[in-house]
Amino acid sequence: MTLTPYAAGVLALIAVTAVACALPGAFLVTSRQSMLVDAMGHAAFPGVVLAAIVWPIGSPLLVLGAAALALVVVASAEGLSRTGLVAGDAAQGLVFPGLFSVGVILLSTRFSHLHLQEEAVLVGDPNVVAVDRLIIAGRDFGPVYCYAMGAVLLLNVLFLAATHRRLALVVFDPDYARTLGVPVRGLRGAAMALVALTLTASFYTAGAVLVIAFVVVPAATAALVADSFPRLVQGSAAIAALVAVPAFFATYWTGRPTSSWTALAYGLVFLAVHAAVRLSRRRRRSRSLTESAPAPPGTSE
């Protein structure tokens, strides 16, 4: 089947977004901070609305402004937790839903004139984003935003390639990492900055809600079978690409929402891998018990 240039652009956009989101997901899953994606998405949403007042939709400055707000609020929530007055992750539950509500109220009332829609920001729509094309000398080079997401993907790849060994130490044994001179706090801060940047950049294609699936589920699926941090990162990217592409074709043929069905496909693949891993472990355990069981009397020579 031959895709139209527009459909090919949507496919490229959803694939690049999927892989770009999956890479920082490996860090969040291994450090047990998966739901921080939800919190940061809630925090960045009002930042997107406020930044859209100053900069045009799709501007890199809009993404950077929203990401900066997400980081500021995350730092504030962590500071609230360190006071000891709020236990566990209750600080996130106090701060982020309120900010998300502020974003929805601003968008639906005072700033309703902006070219933003609540539904588009919440669940994303790559079909709309792909309308804005990069045209040079009369040639169509695909969606403009695909290049923005490509830049985010490249940044994530370069960061993980340069820091994956130290980042693994920070995740699994931060005390030992400190004894080796690894800047634990700085490395975590840089990783969280990339998470915030990736989240806000993905708002238009994955949305503030569905981006959780794009970031967390591929990494959670890869974690079921990966035996090292580098393989977890590679597996996350591979799963993201291998699921996003067929999910796009399913939505292309049926006319369903692309981001929603991609998130659903991620969930189905996770359930399938989880079931396969459990079945494999059960069979190994059963085989091990059978081999270690004592032989019946009279069977030995």
ABEGO torsion letter per residue (X at the ends): XBBBAAAAAAAAAAAAAAAAAAAAAAAAAAAGAAAAAAAAAAAAAAAAAAAAAABBBGBAAAAAAAAAAAAAAAAAAAAAAAAGABBEAAAAAAAAAAAAAAAAAAAABAAAABBBBAAAAAAEBAAAAAABBBBBGGBBAEBAAAAAAAAAAAAAAAAAAAAAAAAAAAAABAAAAAAAGBBAAAAAAAAAAAAAAAAAAAAAAAEAAAAAAAAAAAAAAAAAABABAAAAAAAAAAAAAAAAAAAAAAAAAAGBBAAAAAAAAAAAAAAAAAAAAAAAAAAAAAAAAAAABBBBBGABX
